[in-house]
Amino acid sequence: MNFNLSAHHQRKREEYRQFTQEHIKPRAKEIDEKKMFPREALQEMAARGYMGLPLPREWGGKGDDFLSYVLLIEEISKACPSTGGILSVHTSVGTYPILYYGTETQKNKYLSRLASGEWLGAFALTETQAGSDAGAISTTARLEDEYYYLNGSKVFITNGGEADVYTVFATIDSSIGKKGITAFLVDKDTPGMLIGTKEEKMGLNGSTTVELVFEDARIPLNNRLGKEGEGFPIALSLLDGGRIGIAAQALGIASASLEIALDFTRQREQFGQKLFDFQGVSCTLADYFTRLEAAKLMVYRAGWLKSRGEKCTKESSMAKVMATDLAMDASSKSVSLMGARGGLKEYHVEKYFRDAKVTQIYEGTNQIQRMVIAREVLN
């Protein structure tokens, strides 16, 4: 049993770290304050193949493994969690649905464009009355001749309004519950699909979160993903990878917060000594850095299992709970350790505090993750 990253992964992490310092970190503050979608950063990532990092080379990807992708999300999120989240959603639930379930025609149309970063992907499952209870969606799909007509709305769609293709879930027959849910690939210029409310959020301000409205949106029959009624298991199968991506994003947030707090307490003096020299401060940071190392091991293991093609539902849920709870706790504690300065934009830790909360919520709330873990433990 070897707990060290391979030489390949160590080289990759250094590459991602350098890239982040040069191309992501310099604009992170501006992206947050001006609520700017980070197009330039995405273009830089696309130029290096990062938008399709774990996708097979035959479809335009880099052909790297899922653990390399986890390291990339982590490093980018240390500087800009918004950008890390955009990339995570684009890859795990924006592109993988087509790789896993698409026809040859669909793969030929979409995958190379998504892998190259020419196009951006998004995932539309959540509705106002169907969040954690995804099986309760009410958006409908009606088949007429060679087209499906979608009616309804989706909410909290990450990358919404910026994405070029959406994986959308709708029911062909609400009377049969989950068995009626079907998946569709919906292009951004589809007649009848409208971009609704753009949400104003407390954090991840560089990431768009919007409502999608469907008013007889016309979807070609060839854009159905999988068979009728296969949408719900398709959605569930994608969430393991998605949750690992959000866990990696949370690792970046937690790590950056703690590094800022550590640096601050080693410089700030009170009562004639450095803050870090107070036992209460040093022991608190010791506890959080210990939790960070534990979270890394869980997230990396989940990524490793995913790379090997092994079932990792329990491990991905555990990793998400561990890492995202840590991100929230670590960023909050870092603000407290820095006193009044912790709330100043100058020190950035308040941004990580705002960014952290949503990681406990999206890609399945941590309450739902605990239900998944309990079910997996019992089985």
FENTAKA-V77831 format. One record per residue. N is the residue number from 1. RES is the residue in three letters. BURIAL is 1 if it has 9 or more other ideal C-beta (glycine too) atoms within 8 Angstrom, else 0. Layout:
n & res & burial
N & RES & BURIAL
N & RES & BURIAL
//
This chain:
n & res & burial
1 & MET & 0
2 & ASN & 0
3 & PHE & 0
4 & ASN & 0
5 & LEU & 0
6 & SER & 0
7 & ALA & 0
8 & HIS & 0
9 & HIS & 1
10 & GLN & 1
11 & ARG & 0
12 & LYS & 1
13 & ARG & 1
14 & GLU & 0
15 & GLU & 0
16 & TYR & 1
17 & ARG & 1
18 & GLN & 0
19 & PHE & 1
20 & THR & 1
21 & GLN & 1
22 & GLU & 0
23 & HIS & 1
24 & ILE & 1
25 & LYS & 1
26 & PRO & 0
27 & ARG & 1
28 & ALA & 1
29 & LYS & 1
30 & GLU & 0
31 & ILE & 1
32 & ASP & 1
33 & GLU & 0
34 & LYS & 0
35 & LYS & 0
36 & MET & 0
37 & PHE & 0
38 & PRO & 1
39 & ARG & 0
40 & GLU & 0
41 & ALA & 1
42 & LEU & 1
43 & GLN & 1
44 & GLU & 1
45 & MET & 1
46 & ALA & 1
47 & ALA & 0
48 & ARG & 0
49 & GLY & 1
50 & TYR & 1
51 & MET & 1
52 & GLY & 1
53 & LEU & 1
54 & PRO & 1
55 & LEU & 1
56 & PRO & 0
57 & ARG & 0
58 & GLU & 0
59 & TRP & 1
60 & GLY & 1
61 & GLY & 1
62 & LYS & 1
63 & GLY & 0
64 & ASP & 1
65 & ASP & 0
66 & PHE & 1
67 & LEU & 1
68 & SER & 1
69 & TYR & 1
70 & VAL & 1
71 & LEU & 1
72 & LEU & 1
73 & ILE & 1
74 & GLU & 1
75 & GLU & 1
76 & ILE & 1
77 & SER & 1
78 & LYS & 1
79 & ALA & 1
80 & CYS & 1
81 & PRO & 1
82 & SER & 1
83 & THR & 1
84 & GLY & 1
85 & GLY & 1
86 & ILE & 1
87 & LEU & 1
88 & SER & 1
89 & VAL & 1
90 & HIS & 1
91 & THR & 1
92 & SER & 1
93 & VAL & 1
94 & GLY & 1
95 & THR & 1
96 & TYR & 1
97 & PRO & 1
98 & ILE & 1
99 & LEU & 1
100 & TYR & 1
101 & TYR & 1
102 & GLY & 1
103 & THR & 0
104 & GLU & 0
105 & THR & 0
106 & GLN & 1
107 & LYS & 1
108 & ASN & 0
109 & LYS & 0
110 & TYR & 1
111 & LEU & 1
112 & SER & 1
113 & ARG & 1
114 & LEU & 1
115 & ALA & 1
116 & SER & 1
117 & GLY & 1
118 & GLU & 0
119 & TRP & 1
120 & LEU & 1
121 & GLY & 1
122 & ALA & 1
123 & PHE & 1
124 & ALA & 1
125 & LEU & 1
126 & THR & 1
127 & GLU & 1
128 & THR & 0
129 & GLN & 0
130 & ALA & 1
131 & GLY & 1
132 & SER & 0
133 & ASP & 0
134 & ALA & 1
135 & GLY & 1
136 & ALA & 0
137 & ILE & 1
138 & SER & 1
139 & THR & 1
140 & THR & 1
141 & ALA & 1
142 & ARG & 0
143 & LEU & 0
144 & GLU & 0
145 & ASP & 0
146 & GLU & 0
147 & TYR & 1
148 & TYR & 1
149 & TYR & 1
150 & LEU & 1
151 & ASN & 1
152 & GLY & 1
153 & SER & 1
154 & LYS & 1
155 & VAL & 1
156 & PHE & 1
157 & ILE & 1
158 & THR & 1
159 & ASN & 1
160 & GLY & 1
161 & GLY & 0
162 & GLU & 0
163 & ALA & 1
164 & ASP & 1
165 & VAL & 1
166 & TYR & 1
167 & THR & 1
168 & VAL & 1
169 & PHE & 1
170 & ALA & 1
171 & THR & 1
172 & ILE & 1
173 & ASP & 0
174 & SER & 0
175 & SER & 0
176 & ILE & 0
177 & GLY & 0
178 & LYS & 0
179 & LYS & 0
180 & GLY & 1
181 & ILE & 1
182 & THR & 1
183 & ALA & 1
184 & PHE & 1
185 & LEU & 1
186 & VAL & 1
187 & ASP & 0
188 & LYS & 1
189 & ASP & 0
190 & THR & 1
191 & PRO & 0
192 & GLY & 1
193 & MET & 1
194 & LEU & 0
195 & ILE & 1
196 & GLY & 0
197 & THR & 0
198 & LYS & 1
199 & GLU & 0
200 & GLU & 0
201 & LYS & 0
202 & MET & 0
203 & GLY & 1
204 & LEU & 1
205 & ASN & 1
206 & GLY & 1
207 & SER & 1
208 & THR & 1
209 & THR & 1
210 & VAL & 1
211 & GLU & 1
212 & LEU & 1
213 & VAL & 1
214 & PHE & 1
215 & GLU & 0
216 & ASP & 0
217 & ALA & 1
218 & ARG & 1
219 & ILE & 1
220 & PRO & 0
221 & LEU & 1
222 & ASN & 0
223 & ASN & 1
224 & ARG & 1
225 & LEU & 1
226 & GLY & 1
227 & LYS & 0
228 & GLU & 0
229 & GLY & 1
230 & GLU & 1
231 & GLY & 1
232 & PHE & 1
233 & PRO & 0
234 & ILE & 1
235 & ALA & 1
236 & LEU & 0
237 & SER & 0
238 & LEU & 1
239 & LEU & 1
240 & ASP & 1
241 & GLY & 1
242 & GLY & 1
243 & ARG & 1
244 & ILE & 1
245 & GLY & 1
246 & ILE & 1
247 & ALA & 1
248 & ALA & 1
249 & GLN & 1
250 & ALA & 1
251 & LEU & 1
252 & GLY & 1
253 & ILE & 1
254 & ALA & 1
255 & SER & 1
256 & ALA & 1
257 & SER & 1
258 & LEU & 1
259 & GLU & 0
260 & ILE & 1
261 & ALA & 1
262 & LEU & 1
263 & ASP & 0
264 & PHE & 1
265 & THR & 1
266 & ARG & 1
267 & GLN & 0
268 & ARG & 1
269 & GLU & 0
270 & GLN & 0
271 & PHE & 0
272 & GLY & 0
273 & GLN & 0
274 & LYS & 1
275 & LEU & 1
276 & PHE & 1
277 & ASP & 0
278 & PHE & 0
279 & GLN & 0
280 & GLY & 0
281 & VAL & 1
282 & SER & 1
283 & CYS & 0
284 & THR & 1
285 & LEU & 1
286 & ALA & 0
287 & ASP & 0
288 & TYR & 1
289 & PHE & 1
290 & THR & 0
291 & ARG & 1
292 & LEU & 1
293 & GLU & 0
294 & ALA & 1
295 & ALA & 1
296 & LYS & 1
297 & LEU & 1
298 & MET & 1
299 & VAL & 1
300 & TYR & 1
301 & ARG & 1
302 & ALA & 1
303 & GLY & 1
304 & TRP & 1
305 & LEU & 1
306 & LYS & 1
307 & SER & 1
308 & ARG & 0
309 & GLY & 0
310 & GLU & 0
311 & LYS & 0
312 & CYS & 1
313 & THR & 1
314 & LYS & 1
315 & GLU & 1
316 & SER & 1
317 & SER & 1
318 & MET & 1
319 & ALA & 1
320 & LYS & 1
321 & VAL & 1
322 & MET & 1
323 & ALA & 1
324 & THR & 1
325 & ASP & 1
326 & LEU & 1
327 & ALA & 1
328 & MET & 1
329 & ASP & 1
330 & ALA & 1
331 & SER & 1
332 & SER & 1
333 & LYS & 1
334 & SER & 1
335 & VAL & 1
336 & SER & 0
337 & LEU & 1
338 & MET & 1
339 & GLY & 0
340 & ALA & 0
341 & ARG & 1
342 & GLY & 1
343 & GLY & 0
344 & LEU & 0
345 & LYS & 0
346 & GLU & 0
347 & TYR & 1
348 & HIS & 1
349 & VAL & 1
350 & GLU & 1
351 & LYS & 1
352 & TYR & 1
353 & PHE & 1
354 & ARG & 1
355 & ASP & 1
356 & ALA & 1
357 & LYS & 1
358 & VAL & 1
359 & THR & 1
360 & GLN & 1
361 & ILE & 0
362 & TYR & 0
363 & GLU & 0
364 & GLY & 1
365 & THR & 1
366 & ASN & 1
367 & GLN & 0
368 & ILE & 1
369 & GLN & 1
370 & ARG & 1
371 & MET & 0
372 & VAL & 1
373 & ILE & 1
374 & ALA & 0
375 & ARG & 0
376 & GLU & 1
377 & VAL & 0
378 & LEU & 0
379 & ASN & 0
//
